[in-house]
């Protein structure tokens, strides 16, 4: 089996698809798909992209599929700070700023925090940068916000479930390693796929008050750059009036920006 065949088989199995199911979905003969997986047939560039699309493969992995098949990547991969992505970075910064006085952050593929508004930085101000730079470590590590989370067992189960799905969907080895890491933290509950991410409220004991939030996740529509496709904006909204009032009154500079 060649490199492309190994990737196809691994992603097909991760999506719980048989060769026949994938062949039908991609409108290709099962025999031809079998030959592609075993390396007996060399697919066209269009066929590689068609199979990747049917497998719901992220842009980063679509490029990897193409390279494994001997083709050039189809999607650019620039750093967020490059001039070509300045408009994207400015848009993300605008969203974070407009969300004040409530916390919002931008996350990369490994769910590291690449941008944050001042309300989000205030929540994590006492946390070491090594922990605060990753959203899962920030919320689950015993030296992060974990001791401040009310109902930590239920919330940690939700986060582990979310991270597990994220790792499975992206195929990221880094996220799989992060999942194994956070599952070893004290008091972190194992994931449960029956828990819906939108159903749980984050409750934090913070500066002698209890803050309650629900979370929304936003991505850029129809991206053609790997970095842009992996960028996620996580915004925290107050789940009650007490939280909204507390954050609106906490800092005159924050109030001035709303």
Secondary structure, DSSP 8 states (H G I E B T S, - for coil): --HHHHHHHHHHHHTT--HHHHHHHHT--HHHHHHHHHTSS---HHHHHHHHHHTT--HHHHHHHHHHTT---SSB---TTSGGGHHHHHHHHHHHHHTTTS-EEEE-TT-BEEEE-HHHHHHTTTS-HHHHTBHHHHHHSTTTTGGGBTTHHHHHHHHHHHHHHHHHHH--HHHHHHHHHHTTSTT-----TTS-GGG--EEEEETTEEEEEEEEEEE-TT--BHHHHH-EEEEEEESSHHHHHHHHHS-HHHHHT-
